[in-house]
Structure formats: C-alpha cells, structure tokens
C-alpha cells in the first residue's frame, strides 16, 4: 500500500510539471489586405524543450488556431501571434528576426503578445496588431492590462487583493521587485506602489505555495535582510 501511495504521489508531482493545456486563439480581421496566414509562437520556459509554432491559413477575414502545450511547471505561458501573406515562414526565421532585433516581442507592431489561453481578437490592420481588442476570452491578457493601469494609478495592492489567485498578480510582483529594491538601495526611498512583502502577503495560498511563489518568497526574504 505504501509503495502504491508513493508511486501515485510521484505521478501527481510529475503531472504538475508536465501540465498540458488546450486553448484556441482566434481573430477577426476588419481589413485582411494581403494577410493569408496566421502564426502562433511560444518559446518554452524550459531549455531543451520544443517551442510552440503553429501556422494556419486564414479563412477569409478570420482565423482560428487550436493548440496545446505544456506549462512545464509554470502557472502561465506567454506567446505571440502575427499575420502574413506567406505561409512558409519558419520558426528559425522568426527567432532570427528577434535575435537580430528586427522584431521585438511586445514592441513590434506586427506582433501581438498574448498568454496561451482561449482568446479572440478584433484586428483592424493585419500588420499592426498593437491596437487589437479582445472580443472574448483573454482573461489573463485583460488582467495584465488592468495591472498596468493599477500600477500607474498607484493601486497595485488593490489589484492584487482583488485578483489574489491570479498568476498575473504573482507575475506583477516578480517584475516589480528589481525596481523596488533597486530604488530602495540607490535612493534610500522605496517606491510607493507597496512593498514586496505586503504584495506577497495579499496573494492566495495556492500562489504562495506554487514553485514560482516559493522562489519569489525566497528572493524577498534575501533582499529584506540586505536592507
């Protein structure tokens, strides 16, 4: 019996690290122009694992990409979409453009950063996806946008309290820690968006006990000792 329980425990832990998600990314293009293919790309968070790269022909003015991927132990996984008149662009082509800084994920107009989740976008210009709006789904992408607004309005703590169990809250905390401790060290004055200790305390138990949550807590503890 003990051996059986031990084996089941190992399978459970393994399933957490190899969790596979299924999702659909779609888009309605107001002015398709020469766009004939939709691409979805996501670099894996674990070195040596295969990246996600899907190409689908557009169906008139819209596209639908159904895909699945492993989170590799992470709570969320990011990716991006773009449209093109060519259907023979390879993953190596994409990586080369990013490496040569021809494309910037999160900066180039033709790329739309998303989270790998069910989402449908309203796209006016197929080669300028920056202004694409969420028609349906896109919960994490919308939360990410809301978190940025909350940060600007100095209400990040309120956002995290309202979204205590969202991985976006944990990601915001992780991204802001270098700024907080960097300014605290250089100027002696901490930013006023809330301390990492306070922000971390507002997270749900699930996020705190996740692999990423525990790693963040360890960093916070180390940085607090150096203050």
N, C-alpha and C positions, 0 to 999 in steps of 0.2 A: 504493500500500500504506500509506504514512504517513497519507494522508488517511482511509483506511478505519479504521486503528487509532485515529486521533484521534476520529472520529465514534463509534466503539464506546465509547471512554472517556467521551465526553460522555453517551452513553446510560446507561452504568453509573452515573455520578455522579448523573444525574437520577433513576434508579430508586431510589437510596438515599434521596433526599429525598422521593420520592413513593411510598415503600413502602406497599403496601396489605396489610392483614392481614384474615383472616376468622376469626370466632370465634362461639361460641354461649354465651349467658348463660341459665341456666335456674334454676328454683326449685320446690321442693315446699313447699306451704303447709299446715301442720298444721290451722289453723282459718281457712279462707278468709273467713268472715264475709261482708261485702259487697264484697270485692275482686273486680273483674271484668276489670280491665285491668292490664297490666304495661308500664312505661315504662323506656326506657334513654336516658340523656342523656350527651353528652360534648362539652364546648366544645373547639373545635380549638385547638392550641397556636400557630397562626399566624393573625394578624389578617387578616380579609377572607375567610378560607376558611369553607365551610359547616360548621356544627356537626352532630353526630350526634344524631338524635332519632327514636326508633322506638317505636311503640305496638303492642302485640299483645294480643288478647283472651286471657284465661286459659282453659285447658281444664280445667274443674273445679277441682281442688286444685293444679294446677301450670301453669307457663308455660315457653315456650321462645322465645328471641329469637335468631335468626340474623342476623348483621350483618357488615359490612365497613367499614373506614375506612382513611384514610391516616395514617401516623405523622408525616408532614410533617418528616422528618429526625430525629425523636426516637427514643429507644430504647423508650419506653413511652408509653402514653396512658391517662389516668385517666378515669373516668366514674362514674355512679351510677345506681341503679335505685330505683324506687318503685312501689307498687301503689295502685290507686284504683278506686272504683266507677264513675267516669266515664271515658269513652273519648274525650272531646272536649277534654282539656287540651292547650294549645298550647305550643310552645317559648317563645313570648313570655310566656305565663302563668308558666312555670317561672322564666324569667330575672327577671321582675318580683318574684316571691316572694323570690328570692335577693337581688336588689338592695335590696328593702325590709327585708331581714334577717328575713323571716318564716320562711324556710328557711335552714339553714346546712349546706352540704355537709360531711359529716364530723362534724356536731353534731346535726342534727335526727333524731329517732327514726324518721321515716318514710322517710329516705333512707339507702341503703346504698352507701358508696363502694367502688368496685372498680377493678381495672385491666381494660382491654379485652383479655380473654383467655378461653379456654374455662373456664367455671366453672359449677357447680351448687350452689345454696344450700338449706339446710334452714331454713325460716322458720316460726316458731311463730305469730307475730302479724303479719298483713299490714301493719299500720300502725305496727309497731315493729320495724324491721329490724336494729337495733343488735346484737341477740344472734344474728343469723342465722349458722349454721355452714356450713362448706364440706363438701359431700358428695363432690365430685370436682373435679379441675382446680384452678383458683385458685392456681397455683404462686406467682405474684408477690404476690398478696394475703397468702398464708400467710408468705412470706418477709418481707414488710413487718411483719407481726405479730411474727415472730421477731426482727427487727431492733430493734423497740421494746423487747422483753424483754431483748435483749442489751445495749442502751443502759442500761436500768435496772440491770442486773447488772454494769455496767462491763466488758462483754466484747464491745464493738462491734468491736474489731480482730479478735478471734477469728471473729466472724460474717463479716466481710469476707473474711478469709483462706479461710473455708470456702465462701464464695459469691463468689469473686473475679471471675467472669464474669457475674454477675447485675446488670442495670440497677438493681435495688433497692439494691445496695451503693453505687453511684455516687450515687443519689438521697439516701441517708442522709448521705453525705459532704457533698453540696451543702447539705442542710438544716441540718447542724450547724456549718458553717463560720462563719456570723454569730455563733453563740453562743460558739464557741471564741475567735475574735479579739476579740469584744466584751468578754468577761470578761478576756481577757489584757490588754486596754488599760485597762479600768476598775479592775481589782483588782491587776494585775501578776502574777496567778496563773492559769495556764491550767487548764481543766477536765482531769480525769483519764481521759477516755474515749479518749485517743490524739490525737496531733496530726494535722492535715490532711495534712501531709507523709507521715507514717507510714501513715495510712489510704489515701492515694492510691497509695502505693508497693505496697500489697497487692493492688491491682486488676489484672485481666488486661490484657494488651497490647491486646486488642480494645477494651476500655472506655477505656483511656488514649488511644487513637488516634481515638476517636469524636469527633464535633463537640462533644458535651457534655463529654466528658472533657478535651479540649484547652482548652475555655473555663474549666473548673474549675482546671486546672493553671495557667493564666494568672493567675487570681484568687489562687491560693495563692502564687505567686511574688511578686505585687504586695504581698500582705498580709505576707509574710515579710520583705520589705525594710523595712516600716514598723515592725517590732517593735523 
